[in-house]
Amino acid sequence: MKAQLYFDHPEDKEVWEVTNKAKDLQLIIWHLNDWLKSELKWNDKLTSQEYDQLSKCQNKLFELMEENGCKQLF
């Protein structure tokens, strides 16, 4: 797919920057999700409290992705 985006006004600079960095942000979220999964599955040094906190973080990440229509990206 090819797309061209045009931003003509100075106030569009912030929108352009967000658009330009969207893929980078997706990769950051993907790596965070991957790290959470790995820690929960393989880190046997976690206390039960640490495990619960990481699990809450992962659940919140899934919830936010679902609310914003992004869960299918991962």
Phi and psi restraints in degrees (value plus and minus 20) as a CYANA .aco file:
   2 LYS   PHI    -137.6   -97.6
   2 LYS   PSI     122.3   162.3
   3 ALA   PHI    -166.7  -126.7
   3 ALA   PSI     125.3   165.3
   4 GLN   PHI    -141.0  -101.0
   4 GLN   PSI     111.1   151.1
   5 LEU   PHI    -135.7   -95.7
   5 LEU   PSI     114.3   154.3
   6 TYR   PHI    -138.3   -98.3
   6 TYR   PSI     109.2   149.2
   7 PHE   PHI    -144.8  -104.8
   7 PHE   PSI      92.2   132.2
   8 ASP   PHI    -121.5   -81.5
   8 ASP   PSI     -39.1     0.9
   9 HIS   PHI    -128.0   -88.0
   9 HIS   PSI     126.5   166.5
  10 PRO   PHI     -77.3   -37.3
  10 PRO   PSI     -52.4   -12.4
  11 GLU   PHI     -91.6   -51.6
  11 GLU   PSI     -31.3     8.7
  12 ASP   PHI    -102.5   -62.5
  12 ASP   PSI     -23.9    16.1
  13 LYS   PHI     -78.7   -38.7
  13 LYS   PSI     -62.9   -22.9
  14 GLU   PHI     -84.5   -44.5
  14 GLU   PSI     -61.7   -21.7
  15 VAL   PHI     -83.1   -43.1
  15 VAL   PSI     -61.3   -21.3
  16 TRP   PHI     -82.6   -42.6
  16 TRP   PSI     -63.5   -23.5
  17 GLU   PHI     -83.4   -43.4
  17 GLU   PSI     -61.7   -21.7
  18 VAL   PHI     -84.4   -44.4
  18 VAL   PSI     -65.1   -25.1
  19 THR   PHI     -81.8   -41.8
  19 THR   PSI     -61.9   -21.9
  20 ASN   PHI     -86.9   -46.9
  20 ASN   PSI     -50.3   -10.3
  21 LYS   PHI    -120.3   -80.3
  21 LYS   PSI     -15.2    24.8
  22 ALA   PHI     -78.3   -38.3
  22 ALA   PSI     -64.0   -24.0
  23 LYS   PHI     -85.5   -45.5
  23 LYS   PSI     -59.7   -19.7
  24 ASP   PHI     -80.9   -40.9
  24 ASP   PSI     -62.7   -22.7
  25 LEU   PHI     -85.3   -45.3
  25 LEU   PSI     -58.2   -18.2
  26 GLN   PHI     -81.7   -41.7
  26 GLN   PSI     -62.7   -22.7
  27 LEU   PHI     -86.1   -46.1
  27 LEU   PSI     -57.6   -17.6
  28 ILE   PHI     -81.7   -41.7
  28 ILE   PSI     -65.7   -25.7
  29 ILE   PHI     -85.1   -45.1
  29 ILE   PSI     -59.7   -19.7
  30 TRP   PHI     -81.9   -41.9
  30 TRP   PSI     -64.8   -24.8
  31 HIS   PHI     -85.5   -45.5
  31 HIS   PSI     -59.1   -19.1
  32 LEU   PHI     -82.2   -42.2
  32 LEU   PSI     -66.4   -26.4
  33 ASN   PHI     -80.8   -40.8
  33 ASN   PSI     -63.3   -23.3
  34 ASP   PHI     -83.2   -43.2
  34 ASP   PSI     -61.7   -21.7
  35 TRP   PHI     -84.6   -44.6
  35 TRP   PSI     -63.7   -23.7
  36 LEU   PHI     -80.1   -40.1
  36 LEU   PSI     -65.7   -25.7
  37 LYS   PHI     -79.0   -39.0
  37 LYS   PSI     -65.1   -25.1
  38 SER   PHI     -84.0   -44.0
  38 SER   PSI     -65.5   -25.5
  39 GLU   PHI     -81.2   -41.2
  39 GLU   PSI     -64.3   -24.3
  40 LEU   PHI     -87.0   -47.0
  40 LEU   PSI     -54.0   -14.0
  41 LYS   PHI    -106.3   -66.3
  41 LYS   PSI     -58.3   -18.3
  42 TRP   PHI    -133.9   -93.9
  42 TRP   PSI     -38.2     1.8
  43 ASN   PHI    -104.7   -64.7
  43 ASN   PSI      76.0   116.0
  44 ASP   PHI    -102.9   -62.9
  44 ASP   PSI     -15.8    24.2
  45 LYS   PHI    -113.2   -73.2
  45 LYS   PSI     -23.1    16.9
  46 LEU   PHI     -89.9   -49.9
  46 LEU   PSI     117.1   157.1
  47 THR   PHI     -94.3   -54.3
  47 THR   PSI     146.6   186.6
  48 SER   PHI     -83.7   -43.7
  48 SER   PSI     -53.7   -13.7
  49 GLN   PHI     -88.4   -48.4
  49 GLN   PSI     -62.4   -22.4
  50 GLU   PHI     -83.4   -43.4
  50 GLU   PSI     -62.9   -22.9
  51 TYR   PHI     -79.0   -39.0
  51 TYR   PSI     -66.3   -26.3
  52 ASP   PHI     -81.1   -41.1
  52 ASP   PSI     -61.0   -21.0
  53 GLN   PHI     -86.7   -46.7
  53 GLN   PSI     -63.5   -23.5
  54 LEU   PHI     -84.2   -44.2
  54 LEU   PSI     -58.6   -18.6
  55 SER   PHI     -83.6   -43.6
  55 SER   PSI     -60.7   -20.7
  56 LYS   PHI     -82.8   -42.8
  56 LYS   PSI     -61.3   -21.3
  57 CYS   PHI     -82.5   -42.5
  57 CYS   PSI     -64.6   -24.6
  58 GLN   PHI     -83.6   -43.6
  58 GLN   PSI     -63.6   -23.6
  59 ASN   PHI     -82.3   -42.3
  59 ASN   PSI     -60.0   -20.0
  60 LYS   PHI     -86.0   -46.0
  60 LYS   PSI     -60.4   -20.4
  61 LEU   PHI     -80.1   -40.1
  61 LEU   PSI     -66.7   -26.7
  62 PHE   PHI     -80.7   -40.7
  62 PHE   PSI     -62.7   -22.7
  63 GLU   PHI     -80.9   -40.9
  63 GLU   PSI     -67.3   -27.3
  64 LEU   PHI     -84.4   -44.4
  64 LEU   PSI     -60.0   -20.0
  65 MET   PHI     -84.4   -44.4
  65 MET   PSI     -63.2   -23.2
  66 GLU   PHI     -84.5   -44.5
  66 GLU   PSI     -65.5   -25.5
  67 GLU   PHI     -79.6   -39.6
  67 GLU   PSI     -49.5    -9.5
  68 ASN   PHI    -125.2   -85.2
  68 ASN   PSI      -6.0    34.0
  69 GLY   PHI      48.6    88.6
  69 GLY   PSI       8.7    48.7
  70 CYS   PHI    -132.4   -92.4
  70 CYS   PSI     -23.6    16.4
  71 LYS   PHI     -81.8   -41.8
  71 LYS   PSI     -54.8   -14.8
  72 GLN   PHI     -87.7   -47.7
  72 GLN   PSI     -32.8     7.2
  73 LEU   PHI     -96.6   -56.6
  73 LEU   PSI     -31.6     8.4
